[in-house]
Each structure stands twice: as C-alpha cells, then as structure tokens.
Amino acid sequence: MPHTIRLPRTVLLLAAAALALAGCGESAPGTPGTPSSASSPAVTASPSASPAPAGAATSLTVELMPDGEAVADTWTLECDGAAPVGDSGAPDPAAACAALAEHGTALMAEPGPDVACTMQYGGPQRATVTGTVAGEKVDAAFANSDGCQISRWDALSGLLGAAGMQ
C-alpha cells in the first residue's frame, strides 16, 4: 500500500497565497501593483529613467571653515557626469566628480537616527556644500565630530580635502 503524505491546510493556503503574490512582484517602475506578463513588450527607458540632461550637471559651492567657525576658503566644482569642467579649487576635482557621478546625493546624506556612530573627534573643521548633483538640489553640512561624520567627509575628500588636514 502506497504511503501518502498529507500537508496541513495552512501550509497549502500559504503556498497558494505565495504563488498568487509572486505575480504581483513584477511591475514597471512608477506603476506599483501592475503585474507584468510574459507577452508584454520589453520596457524601454522613459524620459525619467534617462541620463540627466546637460542642464542638470553637477554644480557645487563649498565653504570651508578650518577652525569650525569662520569661512576661510570657498570654491566651486562643476562636473559633466564623472568629468570635471573648468577650473576648481577642490582638492581633487576628478575624484570628486567620479564619486558624485557614482553615488549622487547619497554622499550628502546624514546618518539615520538608528545608526550608532563612534565617539571620536577628527578636528574642528566644518564645511557646507550647496548646489546641485545631477540636477538634484543639495544643501549639506559636514564636520569631523564623530565617526559617522568623519566617514561622510572621507567619502567626499576629493571635494572637501582630507579630514583633519585643513
């Protein structure tokens, strides 16, 4: 006599629900919940998914405060994608443009409230960065007041200079 395996009804219901939801996971960007089908035409790049237009290049102004209070130096950085355009007072314009082209405004973001930062002091230096990165407006402040802030500064060392070295 063959041995029959019986699955509990809950397992069967969960499996059926998972299969039904699996078809909902594929949707075109910007159209949540729209299922795709195998007979759908290939998705082409929409205007919003295309590279930033020439007018949306990166243009930033940096104000550096070595003592943490008084602005001692100001410079600009212009980038066309990963390439610097024109003259810049940034320590390494090519590295700054490359980092901004790869990571965008994420480099300007403050750590979230649930992030634990090491308690270390990297110096009194502060900097403000304003302008646009690939057409997105930025207004960010940088310091060397803890491990998270030092990491943010280091990620943009091509734009800000080495942390603690101003």
N, C-alpha and C positions, 0 to 999 in steps of 0.2 A: 504494500500500500504506500503510495507516494506521500511524502511529508509536506504539508502545506504551512507556509509562514503567513500569519495574519498580522497586519500592521494596525496599530490603534487608529481610530478615526481621526484623531487630532493630527497625527503625522501626515495622513493623506490630505487633510484640509490645508495644512501648512504648505505641503508640496504643491498643491493646486494653486494656492494663492501666490507662491513664489513664481510659478510659471506664468501666471497671468500678469504679474507685475514686471516680469522680465521684459516684456514687450513695451512697457511704458518708459523704460530707462533710456531709450534712444530717441532723442528729439533734436530738431535743428536748433542751433543757437538762437536765443531770443524768442523761442516758441515753446515754453515749458508745457510738458504733458502731451505734446503732439507725437504720437507714435510714428515711427518710420516703417516702411515696408520694403521688402526685397525688390519690388518693382518700381520703387521711387527712383527718379533720376538722381545722378550724383549731385551733391551740393557744391555750388561754386561760391567763390569768395564774394561776399556782399560788400558794398562800399564801407561799412563799418568795420569789416574784417581786413580791409586792405591796409598796406603800409601808410603811415602818416603822410599827409601831403607836404609838399615843400614848405608851405607856410607854417607847418606845425613842427618845425625843427626845434631842437633844444636851445634855449637861451636863458642863461642863469647869471645872477649877480651875487657875489659873495662878499660879505663884510666880515673881516677877521678882527677879533678882539683878543690879542695875546694875553693881556692881563685880566681878561674876563669882563672888563668894563668899557674901555674906550676903543672905538674903532680905529685901528692903526693902518689897515690896508683894505682896499676894495678892488675887486677885479671882476671881469665878466668871462663867461665861457659860452661859445657858440659851437654847436655841433650839427652836422648833417648826417644823421644816423650815428655811426661809430667814429666818424672822422671830424676832427676839429676844423673850424672855419675861421679864418682870420687870426689875429693876434689875441693872446690871452695871458693874463698874469697868473693863471692857475699853475700850480707846481708841475703837473704833468697832464696837459690837455688831452693827449691821445689816450692815456689810461682812463681819465675821467669820462671822456665821450664813449669809450668802449664799455665801461661799467654801466653808464646810464643807458646805453643802447640795449645792453643785455638784461638789466634788471629794472629799468624805468623808475617810476616814483616809489617803488618798494624800498629803495635805498634811503628815502627821506622819512619813512615811517618810524614812529616812536614804538618801542616795545609795548605789547599789550599789558593790561593790568594784572594778568595771571603769570607774567614772566618774572622769574627771580633773577635779579642782577647781582653780580658780585660786588661787594663793598670794597672798592679800590678807587684811588684818586689818581687821575692821569695828568692833572695840572689845571690851571685856571682858564685856559684857552676856551673861547666860545666863538661861534660863527653863526651867521644867518645866511640862508640861501633862499633867494626868491626868483621867480620867473616861471618858465615852462620847461617840461621834459616831454618831448614828443607831443607837444600840444596840450599836455595836462598841466594845470596851474600848480605850483608848489610854493610853499612858504614854510620853511623848516628852520629849526634852531638846533645847533649842535654844541656839545660840551664834552668834557672828559671827566665827568663827575662820578661815574660808576662803570662797571664792566660792560653793560649794555650800551651806554653812550660812547665809550671808547671803541667798541665794535662798530657802531654806526659811523663814527669818524674814520676809522681804519678802512671801511668799505668804500669811502669816498676820498681816500688820501690823495688821489690824483687831482681832485678838486680843492681839497682843504689843506693838504700838506700832511706830513706825518704827525700823529698825535703826540703832544708833549714837546714838539720841536720848534715851536714858533717863538 
